[in-house]
Amino acid sequence: MSSTATSAPAPLAAAARRSGSTGDRIFAGLCRGAGIFVLILLGAIIVELFIGGLPAFRAFGLGFVWGSNWDPVAEEFGAIVPIYGTIVTSVMALTLAVPVAFGIAYFLTEIAPTPLRRPVGTAIELLAAVPSIIYGMWGFFVIVPVMAQYVQPVIIDSLGEVPLIGVLFAGPPFGTGIFTAALILAIMIIPFIAATMRDVFQTVPPVFKESAYGLGCTRWEVMWNIVIPYTRRSVVGGIMLGLGRALGETLAVTFVIGNANRLSASIFAPGNTIASLVALEFGEAEADSLKLSALLALGFILFVLSFIVLAISRLLLRPRAGQ
Amino acid sequence: MNRLATLVGAAVATLGLAVSAASAQQITGAGATFPNPVYQKWGEAAEKAVGIQLNYQSIGSGAGMTQARNRTVDFGASDAPMSAALLEEHKLLQFPTVMGSLVAIVNVPGVADNQMKMTGELLADIYLGKITKWNDSRLVEMNRGLTLPNLAIAPVYRGDGSGTTFVWVSYLSAVSPQWKEKVGVGTSVKWPAGTGARGNEGVASTVRNTRGAIGYVENAYALQNKLVSTQLRNRAGNFISPTHESFIAAAENADWNAPNFAANLIDQQGAASWPIVSPTFVLLPKDPKDAARSANVMKFFDWAFANGTKLAEELEYIPLPKAVQDAVRASWKLHVKGADGKPVM
């Protein structure tokens, strides 16, 4: 811009500036419009889900959230089983995925020999692009039989007999269930978290790390005291991205969670998540039925749940006083 | 970039041509998943034979009923019959097209196809979670010739809402008062025990992969996947293997004079009848917006009744008895009328 302005004759330059400013204004308007459009869309979805779910909320009150009864025949609906399933599978998936993803990112940025970094990094990114139906089918045909024949029987016969924690591992070895779903979810979100972590670890200025190494820090000390504090926000952001995907994942979970609307303490027992239940029941929910309304209400609850997760992550990321 | 644009353009043009060439005789239907394979096969064959192209979307019986009510498709399809009141209210004609049968499948070491003897009461108790081991005394009693292992029973059901589940729980309700009272009938129910799998394929695979599993699928899936089915005791007290003959026997012994053809083929009389047979239905507006399209729907099923029998049997469906087909044809003439009050067909 500036070079044209200096070299061109005065009237031309003025014209360019004027058209430029109109262009700027149009562009700014478009950008603002896009931003507002997203807000409106989001609001419209929330309102639409809430209105759709209103008959269910009216019929069951707040009990809809706490009720454990999901009986389409008697038209009695309670959401606690899928809510519980959604939260438990997502949290378990995060617990499994974060250490692994951290290890991958740490390896790729600090330990791996340079020629290895690019191919492994690309492989991780490719994994993030695998459609969820593939994970679902792989889970169903490969992981579930392994769980049913080898993993679960062994754990049920050993840990399942231990008092107190035994109930966590009780029940017949179906192969499907809460734990298998969490495992598949963990595998699905590892690439997301690992890729984000690797990218942000690379943004740490080398001079920081070199100074620390110069002071005699070990690799771990550099990671823990320099890299993590510097990238804390983005790391949490990456984890939240993974959690968001885990909360809303539908197809892969449907294949392996066992689809039972019953509460159970055992992590091997079949359960359900909100997204999976909605996807399964939607086709057979008639227009204007209480069931359809209950499903929309579930969608609304999932929305609120995701919102709470996001809000908590923002809260965690608040800049600390004095920083 | 340019090449891409040309390619896309060509694709759009081809698609447009294909659509415009076919749209003259196109009919649309949506709903039940159970008859989807045979409707697709009939659609292919009918396009060649009578030039009617069927666009059928298997989106589920509930959605099929909704679409028929809203008149967004030429016909809706449902595995469960619609209630007489709703049919009346939304001016829909209901007729059966084809029948199917359900079988119980098991994965028990040492038990081969059609060896195990089962009764509806036992099945209900298994799905209620009251019988939990394969060597339960009641099962052993019934199967003296088999050695049943000390293995947990893993009941598998359809996790998605489905017409198959509707038929299955209709049967359990018919034979077990306790099931009727505790669980009831619907396209999805509150299962007291077991695990859910998605679709017939999902149930078939889960049963095959899980030792001690029991499930229910349409007969076609049991045959295709070479699963182990059981014998069932019918109303007459005989143990019957799931064969084509036993399905036909059930269809012939049913009372088809029920209003709106909503015949109940579950657990019917007849010494050789298989107890779990069920028709699937089509919902057609009695006051079609577009009489020509509605006429084509009837022409399509008329052709399918006359010429689609072999195709249906290849896919393990059971064709309607001749008398029922004729009664359906008569009902078209009687009920489906254009704006001028004359029969469309």
Boltz contact constraints between the chains, C-beta under 6 A:
constraints:
  - contact:
      token1: [A, 71]
      token2: [B, 190]
      max_distance: 6.0
  - contact:
      token1: [A, 72]
      token2: [B, 186]
      max_distance: 6.0
  - contact:
      token1: [A, 72]
      token2: [B, 188]
      max_distance: 6.0
  - contact:
      token1: [A, 73]
      token2: [B, 184]
      max_distance: 6.0
  - contact:
      token1: [A, 73]
      token2: [B, 186]
      max_distance: 6.0
  - contact:
      token1: [A, 73]
      token2: [B, 189]
      max_distance: 6.0
  - contact:
      token1: [A, 145]
      token2: [B, 209]
      max_distance: 6.0
  - contact:
      token1: [A, 148]
      token2: [B, 210]
      max_distance: 6.0
  - contact:
      token1: [A, 172]
      token2: [B, 152]
      max_distance: 6.0
  - contact:
      token1: [A, 172]
      token2: [B, 154]
      max_distance: 6.0
  - contact:
      token1: [A, 174]
      token2: [B, 154]
      max_distance: 6.0
  - contact:
      token1: [A, 174]
      token2: [B, 195]
      max_distance: 6.0
  - contact:
      token1: [A, 176]
      token2: [B, 195]
      max_distance: 6.0
  - contact:
      token1: [A, 254]
      token2: [B, 198]
      max_distance: 6.0
  - contact:
      token1: [A, 258]
      token2: [B, 195]
      max_distance: 6.0
  - contact:
      token1: [A, 259]
      token2: [B, 159]
      max_distance: 6.0
  - contact:
      token1: [A, 259]
      token2: [B, 196]
      max_distance: 6.0
  - contact:
      token1: [A, 260]
      token2: [B, 195]
      max_distance: 6.0
  - contact:
      token1: [A, 260]
      token2: [B, 196]
      max_distance: 6.0
  - contact:
      token1: [A, 270]
      token2: [B, 195]
      max_distance: 6.0
  - contact:
      token1: [A, 280]
      token2: [B, 159]
      max_distance: 6.0
  - contact:
      token1: [A, 280]
      token2: [B, 160]
      max_distance: 6.0
  - contact:
      token1: [A, 281]
      token2: [B, 161]
      max_distance: 6.0
  - contact:
      token1: [A, 283]
      token2: [B, 59]
      max_distance: 6.0
  - contact:
      token1: [A, 283]
      token2: [B, 60]
      max_distance: 6.0
  - contact:
      token1: [A, 283]
      token2: [B, 63]
      max_distance: 6.0
  - contact:
      token1: [A, 284]
      token2: [B, 60]
      max_distance: 6.0
  - contact:
      token1: [A, 284]
      token2: [B, 62]
      max_distance: 6.0
  - contact:
      token1: [A, 284]
      token2: [B, 161]
      max_distance: 6.0
  - contact:
      token1: [A, 284]
      token2: [B, 187]
      max_distance: 6.0
  - contact:
      token1: [A, 285]
      token2: [B, 62]
      max_distance: 6.0
  - contact:
      token1: [A, 286]
      token2: [B, 62]
      max_distance: 6.0
  - contact:
      token1: [A, 286]
      token2: [B, 65]
      max_distance: 6.0
  - contact:
      token1: [A, 286]
      token2: [B, 66]
      max_distance: 6.0
  - contact:
      token1: [A, 287]
      token2: [B, 66]
      max_distance: 6.0
